[in-house]
């Protein structure tokens, strides 16, 4: 049965969605050399790029997207933005975007499909795998663990920044709260 593609259906697709659909349908890979902002894209995708440089690239991409003359330049700037964010997350374990990585999963899946067979696609695929992984439920420090003069009594809570424990300060014989910052946030 042939789908009935109305104008409303086509109009609801963004330029990026339409381009991704056409690329997947044509099985053609994007040409990195002819893309706008390819110098920033290559630097963001480079394994040796530091978190500081990736943050600079992300911020530059936001400006480029706002100043874009046309859809191709805007979409290229958005790709640069996402490659920088994903590279920091995958290679350095750092989130440099204010948006939660888990909420970007659908976008990253599309980029992974579009860039399949290219290191950029591998970055997005790894980001999808890491954000799709179920969160750890167990606390990392069991009761009785000693941290210097402190002894862990019980877990109090867990959040995006890390874990909080009730502990006893053995020097002063009083209870304290200890926060263990998540490894990805400690950088």
C-alpha positions in Angstrom: 0.0 0.0 0.0 1.4 3.4 -1.0 1.5 6.0 1.8 -0.6 9.1 1.2 1.9 11.9 1.6 0.0 15.1 2.1 1.6 18.6 2.2 0.9 18.7 5.9 3.1 15.7 6.5 5.9 17.0 4.4 5.6 20.5 5.9 6.0 19.1 9.4 9.5 17.8 8.6 12.4 20.1 9.5 15.1 20.6 7.0 17.5 18.4 9.1 14.9 15.6 9.2 14.2 15.8 5.5 18.0 15.8 4.7 18.5 12.8 7.0 15.6 11.0 5.4 17.0 11.7 1.9 20.5 10.6 2.9 19.3 7.4 4.4 17.1 6.7 1.4 19.9 7.4 -1.0 22.4 5.6 1.1 24.8 8.4 0.5 27.2 9.7 3.1 27.6 13.4 3.7 30.7 15.0 2.2 32.7 16.6 5.0 34.9 18.5 2.7 32.1 20.5 1.1 30.2 21.2 4.3 30.1 24.7 5.7 32.2 25.1 8.9 34.1 21.9 8.1 37.3 23.2 9.9 35.4 23.4 13.2 33.7 20.1 12.5 37.1 18.4 11.9 38.5 19.9 15.1 35.5 18.9 17.2 35.7 15.3 15.8 39.5 15.1 16.5 40.3 12.7 19.3 43.0 15.1 20.7 40.7 18.1 21.1 40.5 19.2 24.7 37.3 20.0 26.7 38.2 23.7 26.7 38.5 23.7 22.9 35.3 21.7 22.5 33.5 24.2 24.7 34.9 27.1 22.5 33.7 25.2 19.4 30.3 24.6 20.9 29.9 28.3 21.7 31.1 29.4 18.3 28.6 27.0 16.6 25.7 28.6 18.6 26.7 32.0 17.2 27.1 30.6 13.7 23.7 29.0 13.8 22.1 32.3 14.9 23.9 34.2 12.1 23.4 31.6 9.4 22.5 33.0 6.0 20.6 29.8 4.9 19.4 26.4 6.1 22.6 24.6 5.0 24.8 26.9 7.1 22.4 26.7 10.1 22.3 22.9 9.9 26.1 22.6 9.6 26.5 24.9 12.6 24.0 22.7 14.6 26.0 19.6 13.6 29.2 21.3 14.8 27.5 22.1 18.1 26.4 18.5 18.6 29.7 17.0 17.6 31.5 19.2 20.1 29.0 18.3 22.9 29.2 14.5 22.1 33.0 14.5 21.8 33.3 16.1 25.3 30.8 13.5 26.7 32.2 10.4 25.0 36.0 11.2 25.1 36.2 13.2 28.3 33.1 12.2 30.3 32.1 15.9 30.6 28.7 17.4 29.7 29.3 20.9 28.2 25.7 21.6 27.2 22.9 22.7 29.5 20.6 20.2 27.8 20.6 16.7 29.4 22.3 14.2 27.1 19.4 11.7 27.5 17.0 14.3 25.9 19.2 14.5 22.8 19.1 10.8 22.1 16.8 10.9 19.1 18.9 13.6 17.5 22.1 11.6 18.1 20.5 8.5 16.7 19.7 10.4 13.5 23.2 11.8 13.3 24.7 8.3 13.9 22.6 6.9 11.0 23.5 9.8 8.7 27.2 9.6 9.5 27.4 5.8 9.6 30.9 4.5 8.6 32.5 7.8 9.6 34.2 8.7 13.0 31.5 11.3 13.6 28.9 8.5 13.3 30.9 6.5 15.8 30.9 9.4 18.3 27.1 9.7 18.0 26.6 6.0 18.3 28.7 5.8 21.5 26.8 8.8 22.9 23.5 7.0 22.2 24.8 3.8 23.9 25.9 5.7 27.0 22.8 7.8 27.4 20.6 4.7 26.8 22.3 2.7 29.5 20.2 2.3 32.6 21.3 4.5 35.5 23.2 2.8 38.3 20.9 2.2 41.2 23.3 1.1 44.0 25.3 3.6 46.1 29.0 3.1 45.8 30.1 3.3 49.5 28.9 0.6 51.9 28.3 1.5 55.6 31.6 1.3 57.6 33.8 2.6 54.8 36.4 5.0 56.1 37.4 8.2 54.3 40.1 9.8 56.4 38.6 10.7 59.8 35.0 10.0 58.5 33.1 6.7 58.6 30.1 6.2 56.3 26.9 5.4 58.2 24.3 5.3 55.5 23.4 6.7 52.0 21.2 9.8 52.0 20.6 10.4 48.4 21.7 10.4 44.8 21.4 13.0 42.1 23.0 14.4 38.9 26.0 15.7 40.8 26.8 12.6 42.8 25.9 10.8 46.0 25.4 12.1 49.5 26.1 10.0 52.6 25.6 10.4 56.4 29.0 9.9 58.0 30.5 10.2 61.5 33.4 12.5 62.0 35.5 10.2 64.4 37.7 13.1 65.6 34.8 15.3 66.7 32.3 12.5 67.4 29.5 14.1 65.3 27.5 13.4 62.2 28.3 15.1 58.9 27.1 14.8 55.3 29.6 13.8 52.7 29.0 14.4 49.0 30.9 12.2 46.5 30.9 14.1 43.2 30.2 12.0 40.1 33.3 11.3 38.1 31.8 13.0 35.0 31.3 16.2 37.0 34.7 16.2 38.8 36.6 17.5 35.7 
